[in-house]
Amino acid sequence: MDPQGMSDKEWHHVMDAMEEVGPYYERVNWLITFGMVDKWRKRVAAYAKPEDVVLEIGSGPGNFTRHLRSKTIFAIEPSSDLSGISKGILDPERVTFLKGVGEMIPLADSSVDKVFCVFSFRDFFDRKAGAEEMIRVLRNGGEVFIVDMAKPPSGPLAKMLEFHVKHMVPPLTRVAVPSVVRERWTRDPYRTLVDTYEAYGSTRVYEDLLRRSGFDDVSTEYLGLNGATMTRGSKPWKSMC
């Protein structure tokens, strides 16, 4: 794995790990973010207006999707196990479930107003291809929002967050996941989370990637407790002349 993505074998390993923790996903997330994760989701979801056509990439068990107010939502997820969980909590009249990946979005050009990628961009196997797909499906003036665990440039905050992910996340997962389940694991799936975090680039890397893919007004802001970041960009308006 590296800041640009991962191999096919690595990607399937990540997907296996995500499915393994699916039933305990939210409980673990609450613990490792000190209860902040849903506050972050709600803040980001507020950028979607009711009239927007929204795409969420990597919708998983639907924990972010359920906060969206939009009347038309496309939720794309490669794992049938994870999307199966989300179908039990989401409104089928507003949410259309799509099986697929962010590098090959099964939607037409210029068909959505907002794209959200919440805690899933680091799991893309090709982030450059993913960014190019995002701008393809967005309408002119549409926006992308990429949210993930904070990975700032080198410095005190970066060291503190790295320590948390490497040394605090594993024991916290042992609190959240029953021992009988952990005994069945051949490898701790949250070790895979550490691997993807280590391989993930800093916010500057993905700001540059969005700009190279054609996005304007690219910026990043930290969310509560500086534990997560939201990187956003806009698809430029094309002149009618």
SVG drawing of the C-alpha trace seen along z (x, -y; Angstrom):
<svg xmlns="http://www.w3.org/2000/svg" viewBox="-40 -33 47 52">
<polyline fill="none" stroke="black" stroke-width="0.4" points="0.0,0.0 1.1,-3.6 -0.6,-7.1 -1.8,-6.3 -3.6,-3.1 -3.0,0.7 -2.7,3.9 -5.7,6.1 -4.6,8.6 -4.2,5.9 -7.6,4.5 -9.4,7.8 -7.6,8.2 -9.0,4.9 -12.5,5.8 -12.3,9.1 -11.2,7.2 -14.1,4.7 -16.7,7.5 -15.2,9.2 -15.8,6.1 -19.1,5.2 -21.4,6.1 -19.1,4.2 -18.1,1.3 -20.1,-1.4 -19.2,-0.4 -15.5,-0.4 -15.7,-3.7 -17.4,-5.3 -14.7,-4.1 -11.6,-5.0 -13.0,-8.5 -14.0,-9.2 -17.7,-9.5 -17.0,-12.0 -17.6,-10.0 -21.3,-10.7 -20.8,-14.4 -18.4,-14.5 -20.8,-12.6 -23.7,-15.0 -21.6,-18.1 -20.5,-16.8 -23.9,-15.5 -25.4,-19.0 -23.7,-20.1 -26.2,-18.1 -29.4,-20.0 -32.8,-18.2 -32.9,-19.0 -29.4,-17.6 -28.7,-14.4 -26.1,-12.8 -23.6,-10.0 -21.9,-8.3 -18.9,-6.1 -18.1,-3.3 -21.4,-3.6 -20.7,-0.5 -23.4,0.2 -25.0,-3.2 -23.9,-5.1 -23.2,-8.3 -26.0,-7.8 -28.7,-7.9 -27.8,-11.5 -28.3,-12.8 -31.4,-14.9 -31.4,-14.6 -34.4,-13.1 -32.2,-11.2 -29.2,-9.3 -27.0,-6.8 -25.0,-4.6 -22.2,-2.6 -20.5,0.2 -18.5,3.2 -19.4,5.5 -22.8,7.2 -22.4,8.0 -22.0,4.3 -24.7,3.0 -27.0,5.7 -26.7,4.1 -27.5,0.6 -30.6,1.8 -32.2,2.5 -31.8,-1.1 -32.1,-3.3 -35.2,-4.6 -35.5,-2.7 -37.6,-5.5 -34.6,-7.9 -31.6,-5.6 -30.6,-3.5 -28.1,-0.9 -25.3,-0.2 -22.7,2.5 -19.4,1.2 -16.2,-0.8 -15.3,-4.4 -12.9,-3.8 -15.7,-2.7 -18.9,-4.5 -22.0,-3.1 -23.6,-6.6 -23.8,-8.9 -21.6,-11.9 -22.7,-15.1 -25.5,-13.3 -25.0,-14.3 -24.6,-17.5 -22.6,-16.2 -20.1,-13.3 -19.3,-12.1 -16.5,-9.7 -16.5,-9.3 -13.9,-7.1 -13.5,-5.1 -11.1,-6.9 -8.1,-5.3 -9.6,-1.9 -9.5,-2.8 -7.2,-0.7 -6.5,-3.6 -7.2,-7.0 -6.3,-8.9 -8.9,-6.9 -11.3,-7.5 -10.9,-11.3 -11.3,-11.3 -14.5,-9.4 -15.8,-11.8 -15.4,-14.8 -16.9,-12.9 -20.2,-12.2 -20.5,-15.7 -22.4,-18.4 -20.7,-21.8 -20.4,-23.5 -20.9,-20.2 -18.8,-19.4 -16.8,-16.5 -16.2,-15.9 -13.6,-13.4 -13.5,-12.7 -11.0,-10.5 -8.9,-10.0 -6.6,-13.0 -3.2,-12.5 -1.5,-15.9 2.0,-16.7 4.9,-15.8 4.8,-17.5 3.5,-17.0 -0.1,-16.4 0.9,-13.8 3.0,-11.9 0.1,-12.1 -2.4,-10.7 -0.1,-8.0 0.5,-6.9 -3.3,-6.7 -3.9,-4.6 -1.0,-2.2 -1.2,-1.8 -4.7,-2.8 -6.9,-1.4 -6.0,2.3 -6.7,2.4 -9.9,0.4 -11.2,2.9 -10.7,5.7 -13.1,3.8 -15.7,3.5 -15.6,6.9 -16.6,10.1 -13.8,12.4 -15.5,15.4 -15.5,13.4 -11.8,12.3 -10.8,16.0 -12.1,16.8 -10.0,14.2 -6.9,15.5 -5.6,12.0 -6.8,8.9 -8.8,7.0 -8.0,3.7 -4.3,4.3 -5.4,3.8 -6.9,0.4 -3.4,-0.5 -1.9,0.6 -4.2,-1.6 -3.6,-4.6 0.2,-4.2 -0.1,-4.0 -2.5,-7.0 -1.0,-10.3 -1.3,-13.6 -4.0,-16.1 -1.6,-17.9 -1.3,-14.8 -5.0,-14.5 -5.5,-18.3 -2.9,-18.1 -4.7,-15.0 -8.0,-16.8 -6.5,-19.8 -4.7,-17.6 -8.0,-15.9 -9.6,-19.2 -11.2,-20.4 -11.2,-24.1 -11.5,-25.7 -9.8,-22.8 -9.3,-23.1 -9.1,-21.0 -10.4,-21.6 -10.1,-19.6 -13.2,-18.3 -13.7,-18.1 -10.7,-17.2 -8.6,-17.4 -9.2,-13.6 -10.6,-13.8 -10.3,-16.0 -12.7,-17.1 -11.1,-17.8 -13.4,-19.4 -13.3,-20.7 -15.7,-22.0 -16.1,-21.0 -15.6,-24.2 -18.5,-25.9 -17.9,-25.7 -18.3,-28.8 -21.3,-28.9 -19.3,-31.0"/>
</svg>
